[in-house]
């Protein structure tokens, strides 16, 4: 189960990069901030700083409303042991 979640995390983090990068040509300041927050969250998650990752992913979601971020939020919540909240985000994803 842990390996599956780890694999899904990597896939999700990788999958989100392409859509955010693809928007660069027509990016607004909101898109740019969402991209910066996603990258900060990705780096925080990789460094096991899950509170920071959660905050960054939530802010990126507020700015972009990209559903894939709900998965990243759920992963962060799961790593923090906030399982009920994680299940809610996984379900929303």
Helices and strands as residue ranges (DSSP letters): H 2-22, G 24-26, H 29-46, H 50-64, H 68-79, H 83-92
